[in-house]
Amino acid sequence: MALNTPRGWLITYDITNPRRLVRLHRFLVRQATPVQYSVFHFEGSAAQMGRLMADIETRIDAGTDDVRAYQLPEPLSIDTIGRGSLPGDTFLLSPTSPALQVLLQAAGR
């Protein structure tokens, strides 16, 4: 796949310092869609993901914090137990994203 081909990414993090945690969360909310606590969905190319990870790296302590980005496969399959994959008041608006469509279907929308 080309570096400029849009794809879905799952970003997860474990931040040890509460202040850095809040700062990273606020930053990611502007860049990606929150899915669960410390889990975000990002829609973009590998190049965009690389830039986002570089921005994240400036906001964390690489010695104690852990941030991971997983490229989502297509087609994507999601199984949920309990409340579902998205809070009831969350809406994802990206008709071109197959990964987001699967998330919406899993949430019953």
Biopython code that builds the backbone (N, CA, C, O; Angstrom):
import numpy as np
from Bio.PDB.StructureBuilder import StructureBuilder

atoms = [
    (1, "MET", "N", (0.835, -1.178, 0.000)),
    (1, "MET", "CA", (0.000, 0.000, 0.000)),
    (1, "MET", "C", (0.884, 1.247, 0.000)),
    (1, "MET", "O", (1.918, 1.284, 0.667)),
    (2, "ALA", "N", (0.480, 2.238, -0.732)),
    (2, "ALA", "CA", (1.251, 3.476, -0.813)),
    (2, "ALA", "C", (1.175, 4.246, 0.507)),
    (2, "ALA", "O", (0.219, 4.104, 1.269)),
    (3, "LEU", "N", (2.189, 5.055, 0.759)),
    (3, "LEU", "CA", (2.228, 5.843, 1.991)),
    (3, "LEU", "C", (1.095, 6.854, 2.088)),
    (3, "LEU", "O", (0.762, 7.301, 3.185)),
    (4, "ASN", "N", (0.492, 7.223, 0.950)),
    (4, "ASN", "CA", (-0.577, 8.229, 0.982)),
    (4, "ASN", "C", (-1.975, 7.623, 0.912)),
    (4, "ASN", "O", (-2.951, 8.365, 0.803)),
    (5, "THR", "N", (-2.098, 6.305, 0.973)),
    (5, "THR", "CA", (-3.400, 5.639, 0.954)),
    (5, "THR", "C", (-4.041, 5.726, 2.341)),
    (5, "THR", "O", (-3.438, 5.278, 3.317)),
    (6, "PRO", "N", (-5.246, 6.290, 2.452)),
    (6, "PRO", "CA", (-5.906, 6.367, 3.763)),
    (6, "PRO", "C", (-6.244, 4.978, 4.291)),
    (6, "PRO", "O", (-6.631, 4.087, 3.535)),
    (7, "ARG", "N", (-6.095, 4.815, 5.577)),
    (7, "ARG", "CA", (-6.427, 3.555, 6.241)),
    (7, "ARG", "C", (-6.789, 3.844, 7.689)),
    (7, "ARG", "O", (-6.561, 4.946, 8.186)),
    (8, "GLY", "N", (-7.342, 2.870, 8.348)),
    (8, "GLY", "CA", (-7.718, 3.036, 9.750)),
    (8, "GLY", "C", (-6.590, 2.608, 10.672)),
    (8, "GLY", "O", (-5.875, 1.646, 10.394)),
    (9, "TRP", "N", (-6.440, 3.333, 11.771)),
    (9, "TRP", "CA", (-5.420, 3.039, 12.775)),
    (9, "TRP", "C", (-6.065, 3.050, 14.156)),
    (9, "TRP", "O", (-6.961, 3.851, 14.421)),
    (10, "LEU", "N", (-5.614, 2.174, 15.020)),
    (10, "LEU", "CA", (-6.029, 2.169, 16.412)),
    (10, "LEU", "C", (-4.841, 2.654, 17.232)),
    (10, "LEU", "O", (-3.761, 2.067, 17.172)),
    (11, "ILE", "N", (-5.036, 3.715, 17.993)),
    (11, "ILE", "CA", (-3.978, 4.276, 18.834)),
    (11, "ILE", "C", (-4.347, 3.998, 20.288)),
    (11, "ILE", "O", (-5.455, 4.308, 20.727)),
    (12, "THR", "N", (-3.415, 3.414, 21.025)),
    (12, "THR", "CA", (-3.630, 3.135, 22.443)),
    (12, "THR", "C", (-2.475, 3.728, 23.240)),
    (12, "THR", "O", (-1.372, 3.900, 22.721)),
    (13, "TYR", "N", (-2.738, 4.036, 24.494)),
    (13, "TYR", "CA", (-1.649, 4.577, 25.303)),
    (13, "TYR", "C", (-1.804, 4.222, 26.766)),
    (13, "TYR", "O", (-2.905, 3.978, 27.260)),
    (14, "ASP", "N", (-0.663, 4.199, 27.449)),
    (14, "ASP", "CA", (-0.577, 4.027, 28.894)),
    (14, "ASP", "C", (0.430, 5.073, 29.369)),
    (14, "ASP", "O", (1.636, 4.909, 29.188)),
    (15, "ILE", "N", (-0.066, 6.137, 29.971)),
    (15, "ILE", "CA", (0.760, 7.270, 30.374)),
    (15, "ILE", "C", (0.854, 7.282, 31.899)),
    (15, "ILE", "O", (-0.168, 7.247, 32.584)),
    (16, "THR", "N", (2.074, 7.333, 32.431)),
    (16, "THR", "CA", (2.280, 7.203, 33.873)),
    (16, "THR", "C", (2.010, 8.480, 34.659)),
    (16, "THR", "O", (1.651, 8.407, 35.835)),
    (17, "ASN", "N", (2.172, 9.635, 34.047)),
    (17, "ASN", "CA", (2.020, 10.907, 34.736)),
    (17, "ASN", "C", (0.650, 11.512, 34.419)),
    (17, "ASN", "O", (0.319, 11.688, 33.247)),
    (18, "PRO", "N", (-0.156, 11.832, 35.442)),
    (18, "PRO", "CA", (-1.499, 12.363, 35.187)),
    (18, "PRO", "C", (-1.514, 13.631, 34.323)),
    (18, "PRO", "O", (-2.410, 13.804, 33.496)),
    (19, "ARG", "N", (-0.547, 14.499, 34.505)),
    (19, "ARG", "CA", (-0.509, 15.738, 33.715)),
    (19, "ARG", "C", (-0.256, 15.430, 32.232)),
    (19, "ARG", "O", (-0.922, 15.987, 31.359)),
    (20, "ARG", "N", (0.708, 14.542, 31.951)),
    (20, "ARG", "CA", (0.973, 14.152, 30.562)),
    (20, "ARG", "C", (-0.218, 13.406, 29.979)),
    (20, "ARG", "O", (-0.528, 13.553, 28.797)),
    (21, "LEU", "N", (-0.883, 12.609, 30.801)),
    (21, "LEU", "CA", (-2.063, 11.867, 30.360)),
    (21, "LEU", "C", (-3.143, 12.826, 29.866)),
    (21, "LEU", "O", (-3.699, 12.629, 28.785)),
    (22, "VAL", "N", (-3.439, 13.854, 30.642)),
    (22, "VAL", "CA", (-4.463, 14.829, 30.261)),
    (22, "VAL", "C", (-4.048, 15.565, 28.994)),
    (22, "VAL", "O", (-4.861, 15.763, 28.091)),
    (23, "ARG", "N", (-2.791, 15.969, 28.929)),
    (23, "ARG", "CA", (-2.310, 16.693, 27.746)),
    (23, "ARG", "C", (-2.395, 15.834, 26.487)),
    (23, "ARG", "O", (-2.826, 16.307, 25.436)),
    (24, "LEU", "N", (-1.984, 14.574, 26.596)),
    (24, "LEU", "CA", (-2.042, 13.696, 25.423)),
    (24, "LEU", "C", (-3.487, 13.431, 25.022)),
    (24, "LEU", "O", (-3.815, 13.436, 23.835)),
    (25, "HIS", "N", (-4.346, 13.200, 26.001)),
    (25, "HIS", "CA", (-5.757, 12.958, 25.692)),
    (25, "HIS", "C", (-6.362, 14.161, 24.958)),
    (25, "HIS", "O", (-7.040, 13.996, 23.944)),
    (26, "ARG", "N", (-6.117, 15.355, 25.467)),
    (26, "ARG", "CA", (-6.653, 16.564, 24.816)),
    (26, "ARG", "C", (-6.113, 16.712, 23.395)),
    (26, "ARG", "O", (-6.844, 17.112, 22.489)),
    (27, "PHE", "N", (-4.847, 16.391, 23.205)),
    (27, "PHE", "CA", (-4.250, 16.464, 21.874)),
    (27, "PHE", "C", (-4.905, 15.447, 20.934)),
    (27, "PHE", "O", (-5.274, 15.786, 19.810)),
    (28, "LEU", "N", (-5.049, 14.196, 21.400)),
    (28, "LEU", "CA", (-5.595, 13.151, 20.534)),
    (28, "LEU", "C", (-7.065, 13.367, 20.204)),
    (28, "LEU", "O", (-7.507, 13.000, 19.115)),
    (29, "VAL", "N", (-7.824, 13.949, 21.109)),
    (29, "VAL", "CA", (-9.236, 14.226, 20.829)),
    (29, "VAL", "C", (-9.370, 15.140, 19.612)),
    (29, "VAL", "O", (-10.353, 15.055, 18.876)),
    (30, "ARG", "N", (-8.390, 16.007, 19.400)),
    (30, "ARG", "CA", (-8.421, 16.906, 18.238)),
    (30, "ARG", "C", (-7.927, 16.218, 16.962)),
    (30, "ARG", "O", (-8.162, 16.724, 15.865)),
    (31, "GLN", "N", (-7.255, 15.086, 17.087)),
    (31, "GLN", "CA", (-6.660, 14.415, 15.936)),
    (31, "GLN", "C", (-7.404, 13.148, 15.514)),
    (31, "GLN", "O", (-7.374, 12.765, 14.345)),
    (32, "ALA", "N", (-8.069, 12.502, 16.471)),
    (32, "ALA", "CA", (-8.656, 11.184, 16.231)),
    (32, "ALA", "C", (-9.981, 11.073, 16.983)),
    (32, "ALA", "O", (-10.383, 11.993, 17.695)),
    (33, "THR", "N", (-10.648, 9.939, 16.816)),
    (33, "THR", "CA", (-11.943, 9.702, 17.445)),
    (33, "THR", "C", (-11.775, 8.795, 18.657)),
    (33, "THR", "O", (-11.276, 7.679, 18.517)),
    (34, "PRO", "N", (-12.181, 9.250, 19.858)),
    (34, "PRO", "CA", (-12.094, 8.374, 21.028)),
    (34, "PRO", "C", (-13.051, 7.194, 20.877)),
    (34, "PRO", "O", (-14.213, 7.363, 20.507)),
    (35, "VAL", "N", (-12.545, 6.004, 21.168)),
    (35, "VAL", "CA", (-13.361, 4.791, 21.087)),
    (35, "VAL", "C", (-13.629, 4.259, 22.489)),
    (35, "VAL", "O", (-14.762, 3.902, 22.812)),
    (36, "GLN", "N", (-12.598, 4.205, 23.321)),
    (36, "GLN", "CA", (-12.697, 3.828, 24.728)),
    (36, "GLN", "C", (-11.650, 4.634, 25.479)),
    (36, "GLN", "O", (-10.911, 5.413, 24.876)),
    (37, "TYR", "N", (-11.582, 4.450, 26.809)),
    (37, "TYR", "CA", (-10.530, 5.118, 27.563)),
    (37, "TYR", "C", (-9.178, 4.717, 26.986)),
    (37, "TYR", "O", (-8.900, 3.527, 26.833)),
    (38, "SER", "N", (-8.355, 5.673, 26.672)),
    (38, "SER", "CA", (-6.992, 5.452, 26.162)),
    (38, "SER", "C", (-6.942, 4.741, 24.818)),
    (38, "SER", "O", (-5.902, 4.192, 24.456)),
    (39, "VAL", "N", (-8.040, 4.739, 24.073)),
    (39, "VAL", "CA", (-8.083, 4.102, 22.749)),
    (39, "VAL", "C", (-8.742, 5.067, 21.766)),
    (39, "VAL", "O", (-9.830, 5.583, 22.020)),
    (40, "PHE", "N", (-8.069, 5.301, 20.644)),
    (40, "PHE", "CA", (-8.556, 6.232, 19.627)),
    (40, "PHE", "C", (-8.503, 5.591, 18.250)),
    (40, "PHE", "O", (-7.660, 4.734, 17.982)),
    (41, "HIS", "N", (-9.415, 6.016, 17.380)),
    (41, "HIS", "CA", (-9.390, 5.613, 15.973)),
    (41, "HIS", "C", (-8.914, 6.806, 15.163)),
    (41, "HIS", "O", (-9.443, 7.910, 15.290)),
    (42, "PHE", "N", (-7.898, 6.570, 14.320)),
    (42, "PHE", "CA", (-7.352, 7.611, 13.450)),
    (42, "PHE", "C", (-7.496, 7.151, 12.012)),
    (42, "PHE", "O", (-7.153, 6.016, 11.682)),
    (43, "GLU", "N", (-7.992, 8.009, 11.171)),
    (43, "GLU", "CA", (-8.143, 7.717, 9.742)),
    (43, "GLU", "C", (-7.139, 8.574, 8.988)),
    (43, "GLU", "O", (-7.244, 9.801, 8.980)),
    (44, "GLY", "N", (-6.162, 7.928, 8.353)),
    (44, "GLY", "CA", (-5.163, 8.679, 7.604)),
    (44, "GLY", "C", (-4.133, 7.760, 6.980)),
    (44, "GLY", "O", (-4.147, 6.547, 7.190)),
    (45, "SER", "N", (-3.257, 8.348, 6.224)),
    (45, "SER", "CA", (-2.218, 7.586, 5.527)),
    (45, "SER", "C", (-1.093, 7.213, 6.500)),
    (45, "SER", "O", (-1.039, 7.705, 7.627)),
    (46, "ALA", "N", (-0.205, 6.340, 6.041)),
    (46, "ALA", "CA", (0.953, 5.964, 6.851)),
    (46, "ALA", "C", (1.830, 7.183, 7.122)),
    (46, "ALA", "O", (2.396, 7.318, 8.207)),
    (47, "ALA", "N", (1.939, 8.064, 6.139)),
    (47, "ALA", "CA", (2.725, 9.285, 6.330)),
    (47, "ALA", "C", (2.091, 10.175, 7.398)),
    (47, "ALA", "O", (2.798, 10.728, 8.240)),
    (48, "GLN", "N", (0.759, 10.317, 7.370)),
    (48, "GLN", "CA", (0.062, 11.119, 8.383)),
    (48, "GLN", "C", (0.206, 10.481, 9.762)),
    (48, "GLN", "O", (0.375, 11.177, 10.763)),
    (49, "MET", "N", (0.138, 9.142, 9.806)),
    (49, "MET", "CA", (0.302, 8.437, 11.076)),
    (49, "MET", "C", (1.703, 8.664, 11.621)),
    (49, "MET", "O", (1.883, 8.850, 12.824)),
    (50, "GLY", "N", (2.688, 8.650, 10.743)),
    (50, "GLY", "CA", (4.063, 8.906, 11.165)),
    (50, "GLY", "C", (4.229, 10.295, 11.764)),
    (50, "GLY", "O", (4.914, 10.464, 12.772)),
    (51, "ARG", "N", (3.601, 11.285, 11.143)),
    (51, "ARG", "CA", (3.659, 12.655, 11.671)),
    (51, "ARG", "C", (2.937, 12.747, 13.023)),
    (51, "ARG", "O", (3.406, 13.415, 13.944)),
    (52, "LEU", "N", (1.794, 12.067, 13.123)),
    (52, "LEU", "CA", (1.054, 12.077, 14.383)),
    (52, "LEU", "C", (1.884, 11.432, 15.493)),
    (52, "LEU", "O", (1.941, 11.957, 16.605)),
    (53, "MET", "N", (2.523, 10.306, 15.205)),
    (53, "MET", "CA", (3.352, 9.642, 16.213)),
    (53, "MET", "C", (4.536, 10.524, 16.611)),
    (53, "MET", "O", (4.933, 10.534, 17.776)),
    (54, "ALA", "N", (5.097, 11.258, 15.663)),
    (54, "ALA", "CA", (6.192, 12.181, 15.987)),
    (54, "ALA", "C", (5.692, 13.284, 16.918)),
    (54, "ALA", "O", (6.396, 13.674, 17.850)),
    (55, "ASP", "N", (4.480, 13.790, 16.671)),
    (55, "ASP", "CA", (3.885, 14.801, 17.554)),
    (55, "ASP", "C", (3.621, 14.223, 18.942)),
    (55, "ASP", "O", (3.850, 14.884, 19.954)),
    (56, "ILE", "N", (3.136, 12.983, 18.976)),
    (56, "ILE", "CA", (2.872, 12.322, 20.256)),
    (56, "ILE", "C", (4.170, 12.156, 21.038)),
    (56, "ILE", "O", (4.200, 12.358, 22.252)),
    (57, "GLU", "N", (5.235, 11.791, 20.345)),
    (57, "GLU", "CA", (6.521, 11.551, 21.007)),
    (57, "GLU", "C", (7.021, 12.787, 21.758)),
    (57, "GLU", "O", (7.710, 12.663, 22.770)),
    (58, "THR", "N", (6.678, 13.970, 21.264)),
    (58, "THR", "CA", (7.101, 15.198, 21.946)),
    (58, "THR", "C", (6.277, 15.465, 23.205)),
    (58, "THR", "O", (6.634, 16.332, 24.003)),
    (59, "ARG", "N", (5.181, 14.732, 23.391)),
    (59, "ARG", "CA", (4.284, 14.966, 24.521)),
    (59, "ARG", "C", (4.388, 13.902, 25.606)),
    (59, "ARG", "O", (3.711, 14.003, 26.630)),
    (60, "ILE", "N", (5.221, 12.884, 25.404)),
    (60, "ILE", "CA", (5.307, 11.788, 26.366)),
    (60, "ILE", "C", (6.734, 11.643, 26.879)),
    (60, "ILE", "O", (7.662, 12.274, 26.372)),
    (61, "ASP", "N", (6.890, 10.798, 27.896)),
    (61, "ASP", "CA", (8.207, 10.381, 28.375)),
    (61, "ASP", "C", (8.408, 8.966, 27.854)),
    (61, "ASP", "O", (7.818, 8.021, 28.378)),
    (62, "ALA", "N", (9.231, 8.816, 26.834)),
    (62, "ALA", "CA", (9.419, 7.513, 26.188)),
    (62, "ALA", "C", (10.003, 6.467, 27.138)),
    (62, "ALA", "O", (9.913, 5.270, 26.867)),
    (63, "GLY", "N", (10.591, 6.902, 28.231)),
    (63, "GLY", "CA", (11.154, 5.961, 29.194)),
    (63, "GLY", "C", (10.121, 5.313, 30.093)),
    (63, "GLY", "O", (10.352, 4.221, 30.610)),
    (64, "THR", "N", (8.976, 5.970, 30.291)),
    (64, "THR", "CA", (7.964, 5.427, 31.204)),
    (64, "THR", "C", (6.587, 5.261, 30.570)),
    (64, "THR", "O", (5.775, 4.477, 31.063)),
    (65, "ASP", "N", (6.310, 5.981, 29.488)),
    (65, "ASP", "CA", (4.994, 5.923, 28.843)),
    (65, "ASP", "C", (5.008, 4.936, 27.679)),
    (65, "ASP", "O", (6.067, 4.591, 27.155)),
    (66, "ASP", "N", (3.819, 4.487, 27.283)),
    (66, "ASP", "CA", (3.691, 3.528, 26.186)),
    (66, "ASP", "C", (2.568, 3.987, 25.258)),
    (66, "ASP", "O", (1.416, 4.093, 25.678)),
    (67, "VAL", "N", (2.903, 4.257, 24.002)),
    (67, "VAL", "CA", (1.907, 4.615, 22.990)),
    (67, "VAL", "C", (2.093, 3.664, 21.822)),
    (67, "VAL", "O", (3.214, 3.454, 21.358)),
    (68, "ARG", "N", (0.996, 3.089, 21.346)),
    (68, "ARG", "CA", (1.052, 2.133, 20.241)),
    (68, "ARG", "C", (0.023, 2.499, 19.183)),
    (68, "ARG", "O", (-1.063, 2.989, 19.495)),
    (69, "ALA", "N", (0.381, 2.253, 17.922)),
    (69, "ALA", "CA", (-0.538, 2.459, 16.801)),
    (69, "ALA", "C", (-0.603, 1.164, 16.008)),
    (69, "ALA", "O", (0.425, 0.625, 15.596)),
    (70, "TYR", "N", (-1.804, 0.672, 15.798)),
    (70, "TYR", "CA", (-2.020, -0.563, 15.054)),
    (70, "TYR", "C", (-2.798, -0.239, 13.785)),
    (70, "TYR", "O", (-3.850, 0.397, 13.839)),
    (71, "GLN", "N", (-2.282, -0.672, 12.660)),
    (71, "GLN", "CA", (-3.026, -0.501, 11.410)),
    (71, "GLN", "C", (-4.169, -1.506, 11.405)),
    (71, "GLN", "O", (-3.951, -2.696, 11.630)),
    (72, "LEU", "N", (-5.386, -1.031, 11.149)),
    (72, "LEU", "CA", (-6.555, -1.906, 11.140)),
    (72, "LEU", "C", (-6.670, -2.613, 9.796)),
    (72, "LEU", "O", (-6.501, -1.990, 8.747)),
    (73, "PRO", "N", (-6.958, -3.908, 9.822)),
    (73, "PRO", "CA", (-7.108, -4.639, 8.561)),
    (73, "PRO", "C", (-8.431, -4.297, 7.889)),
    (73, "PRO", "O", (-9.382, -3.862, 8.538)),
    (74, "GLU", "N", (-8.471, -4.499, 6.592)),
    (74, "GLU", "CA", (-9.727, -4.364, 5.849)),
    (74, "GLU", "C", (-9.960, -5.669, 5.114)),
    (74, "GLU", "O", (-9.070, -6.105, 4.383)),
    (75, "PRO", "N", (-11.080, -6.304, 5.264)),
    (75, "PRO", "CA", (-12.232, -5.856, 6.051)),
    (75, "PRO", "C", (-11.983, -6.050, 7.548)),
    (75, "PRO", "O", (-11.245, -6.945, 7.959)),
    (76, "LEU", "N", (-12.601, -5.208, 8.336)),
    (76, "LEU", "CA", (-12.457, -5.224, 9.781)),
    (76, "LEU", "C", (-13.658, -5.923, 10.398)),
    (76, "LEU", "O", (-14.798, -5.684, 9.999)),
    (77, "SER", "N", (-13.401, -6.776, 11.358)),
    (77, "SER", "CA", (-14.469, -7.462, 12.077)),
    (77, "SER", "C", (-14.331, -7.128, 13.559)),
    (77, "SER", "O", (-13.237, -7.217, 14.117)),
    (78, "ILE", "N", (-15.438, -6.744, 14.200)),
    (78, "ILE", "CA", (-15.416, -6.368, 15.612)),
    (78, "ILE", "C", (-16.484, -7.159, 16.353)),
    (78, "ILE", "O", (-17.637, -7.216, 15.924)),
    (79, "ASP", "N", (-16.095, -7.764, 17.462)),
    (79, "ASP", "CA", (-17.029, -8.436, 18.355)),
    (79, "ASP", "C", (-17.035, -7.673, 19.669)),
    (79, "ASP", "O", (-15.976, -7.301, 20.174)),
    (80, "THR", "N", (-18.209, -7.437, 20.225)),
    (80, "THR", "CA", (-18.298, -6.710, 21.488)),
    (80, "THR", "C", (-19.133, -7.494, 22.483)),
    (80, "THR", "O", (-19.999, -8.286, 22.110)),
    (81, "ILE", "N", (-18.855, -7.257, 23.749)),
    (81, "ILE", "CA", (-19.639, -7.806, 24.851)),
    (81, "ILE", "C", (-19.934, -6.643, 25.779)),
    (81, "ILE", "O", (-19.040, -5.853, 26.081)),
    (82, "GLY", "N", (-21.154, -6.527, 26.229)),
    (82, "GLY", "CA", (-21.481, -5.442, 27.152)),
    (82, "GLY", "C", (-22.089, -4.255, 26.440)),
    (82, "GLY", "O", (-22.919, -4.416, 25.546)),
    (83, "ARG", "N", (-21.679, -3.067, 26.833)),
    (83, "ARG", "CA", (-22.285, -1.831, 26.347)),
    (83, "ARG", "C", (-22.135, -1.614, 24.857)),
    (83, "ARG", "O", (-22.923, -0.867, 24.277)),
    (84, "GLY", "N", (-21.190, -2.213, 24.229)),
    (84, "GLY", "CA", (-20.976, -1.995, 22.807)),
    (84, "GLY", "C", (-19.689, -1.250, 22.559)),
    (84, "GLY", "O", (-18.942, -0.938, 23.486)),
    (85, "SER", "N", (-19.440, -0.968, 21.296)),
    (85, "SER", "CA", (-18.145, -0.404, 20.929)),
    (85, "SER", "C", (-18.064, 1.105, 21.063)),
    (85, "SER", "O", (-16.962, 1.651, 21.126)),
    (86, "LEU", "N", (-19.189, 1.795, 21.107)),
    (86, "LEU", "CA", (-19.165, 3.254, 21.179)),
    (86, "LEU", "C", (-20.192, 3.750, 22.185)),
    (86, "LEU", "O", (-21.269, 3.166, 22.308)),
    (87, "PRO", "N", (-19.873, 4.828, 22.911)),
    (87, "PRO", "CA", (-20.888, 5.423, 23.783)),
    (87, "PRO", "C", (-22.092, 5.877, 22.962)),
    (87, "PRO", "O", (-21.955, 6.196, 21.781)),
    (88, "GLY", "N", (-23.263, 5.907, 23.581)),
    (88, "GLY", "CA", (-24.495, 6.226, 22.872)),
    (88, "GLY", "C", (-24.534, 7.588, 22.219)),
    (88, "GLY", "O", (-25.263, 7.780, 21.246)),
    (89, "ASP", "N", (-23.766, 8.544, 22.731)),
    (89, "ASP", "CA", (-23.802, 9.888, 22.160)),
    (89, "ASP", "C", (-22.640, 10.156, 21.200)),
    (89, "ASP", "O", (-22.378, 11.310, 20.863)),
    (90, "THR", "N", (-21.939, 9.105, 20.755)),
    (90, "THR", "CA", (-20.806, 9.269, 19.844)),
    (90, "THR", "C", (-21.244, 8.996, 18.414)),
    (90, "THR", "O", (-21.859, 7.969, 18.128)),
    (91, "PHE", "N", (-20.926, 9.916, 17.525)),
    (91, "PHE", "CA", (-21.224, 9.751, 16.111)),
    (91, "PHE", "C", (-19.943, 9.900, 15.318)),
    (91, "PHE", "O", (-19.178, 10.840, 15.535)),
    (92, "LEU", "N", (-19.704, 8.979, 14.399)),
    (92, "LEU", "CA", (-18.516, 9.011, 13.559)),
    (92, "LEU", "C", (-18.932, 9.401, 12.152)),
    (92, "LEU", "O", (-19.760, 8.726, 11.541)),
    (93, "LEU", "N", (-18.379, 10.461, 11.643)),
    (93, "LEU", "CA", (-18.775, 10.978, 10.341)),
    (93, "LEU", "C", (-17.626, 10.844, 9.353)),
    (93, "LEU", "O", (-16.809, 11.755, 9.218)),
    (94, "SER", "N", (-17.564, 9.732, 8.676)),
    (94, "SER", "CA", (-16.561, 9.515, 7.641)),
    (94, "SER", "C", (-17.079, 8.422, 6.719)),
    (94, "SER", "O", (-16.724, 7.254, 6.884)),
    (95, "PRO", "N", (-17.913, 8.785, 5.750)),
    (95, "PRO", "CA", (-18.542, 7.775, 4.901)),
    (95, "PRO", "C", (-17.549, 6.982, 4.063)),
    (95, "PRO", "O", (-17.909, 5.928, 3.537)),
    (96, "THR", "N", (-16.317, 7.448, 3.920)),
    (96, "THR", "CA", (-15.342, 6.729, 3.101)),
    (96, "THR", "C", (-14.539, 5.716, 3.896)),
    (96, "THR", "O", (-13.734, 4.987, 3.315)),
    (97, "SER", "N", (-14.732, 5.648, 5.194)),
    (97, "SER", "CA", (-13.938, 4.760, 6.028)),
    (97, "SER", "C", (-14.652, 3.435, 6.277)),
    (97, "SER", "O", (-15.630, 3.400, 7.024)),
    (98, "PRO", "N", (-14.184, 2.343, 5.668)),
    (98, "PRO", "CA", (-14.788, 1.038, 5.939)),
    (98, "PRO", "C", (-14.659, 0.650, 7.406)),
    (98, "PRO", "O", (-15.567, 0.033, 7.962)),
    (99, "ALA", "N", (-13.546, 1.001, 8.039)),
    (99, "ALA", "CA", (-13.357, 0.653, 9.448)),
    (99, "ALA", "C", (-14.396, 1.343, 10.322)),
    (99, "ALA", "O", (-14.923, 0.728, 11.248)),
    (100, "LEU", "N", (-14.698, 2.601, 10.047)),
    (100, "LEU", "CA", (-15.708, 3.303, 10.828)),
    (100, "LEU", "C", (-17.095, 2.729, 10.580)),
    (100, "LEU", "O", (-17.912, 2.674, 11.499)),
    (101, "GLN", "N", (-17.366, 2.308, 9.372)),
    (101, "GLN", "CA", (-18.660, 1.696, 9.076)),
    (101, "GLN", "C", (-18.853, 0.422, 9.897)),
    (101, "GLN", "O", (-19.954, 0.163, 10.382)),
    (102, "VAL", "N", (-17.798, -0.372, 10.057)),
    (102, "VAL", "CA", (-17.884, -1.591, 10.868)),
    (102, "VAL", "C", (-18.124, -1.233, 12.327)),
    (102, "VAL", "O", (-18.918, -1.891, 13.000)),
    (103, "LEU", "N", (-17.449, -0.196, 12.830)),
    (103, "LEU", "CA", (-17.682, 0.250, 14.203)),
    (103, "LEU", "C", (-19.130, 0.675, 14.403)),
    (103, "LEU", "O", (-19.740, 0.350, 15.421)),
    (104, "LEU", "N", (-19.679, 1.396, 13.438)),
    (104, "LEU", "CA", (-21.073, 1.829, 13.528)),
    (104, "LEU", "C", (-22.023, 0.642, 13.511)),
    (104, "LEU", "O", (-22.985, 0.606, 14.277)),
    (105, "GLN", "N", (-21.765, -0.320, 12.653)),
    (105, "GLN", "CA", (-22.616, -1.507, 12.591)),
    (105, "GLN", "C", (-22.544, -2.283, 13.897)),
    (105, "GLN", "O", (-23.560, -2.783, 14.378)),
    (106, "ALA", "N", (-21.348, -2.388, 14.475)),
    (106, "ALA", "CA", (-21.189, -3.109, 15.737)),
    (106, "ALA", "C", (-21.943, -2.414, 16.864)),
    (106, "ALA", "O", (-22.411, -3.064, 17.799)),
    (107, "ALA", "N", (-22.059, -1.092, 16.770)),
    (107, "ALA", "CA", (-22.778, -0.323, 17.783)),
    (107, "ALA", "C", (-24.282, -0.297, 17.519)),
    (107, "ALA", "O", (-25.035, 0.292, 18.294)),
    (108, "GLY", "N", (-24.723, -0.928, 16.432)),
    (108, "GLY", "CA", (-26.143, -0.969, 16.115)),
    (108, "GLY", "C", (-26.676, 0.306, 15.517)),
    (108, "GLY", "O", (-27.838, 0.648, 15.737)),
    (109, "ARG", "N", (-25.844, 1.034, 14.751)),
    (109, "ARG", "CA", (-26.283, 2.298, 14.148)),
    (109, "ARG", "C", (-26.318, 2.189, 12.656)),
    (109, "ARG", "O", (-26.664, 3.155, 11.975)),
]
sb = StructureBuilder()
sb.init_structure("model")
sb.init_model(0)
sb.init_chain("A")
sb.init_seg("    ")
for serial, (resi, resn, name, xyz) in enumerate(atoms, 1):
    if name == "N":
        sb.init_residue(resn, " ", resi, " ")
    sb.init_atom(name, np.array(xyz, "f"), 0.0, 1.0, " ", f" {name:<3s}", serial, name[0])
structure = sb.get_structure()
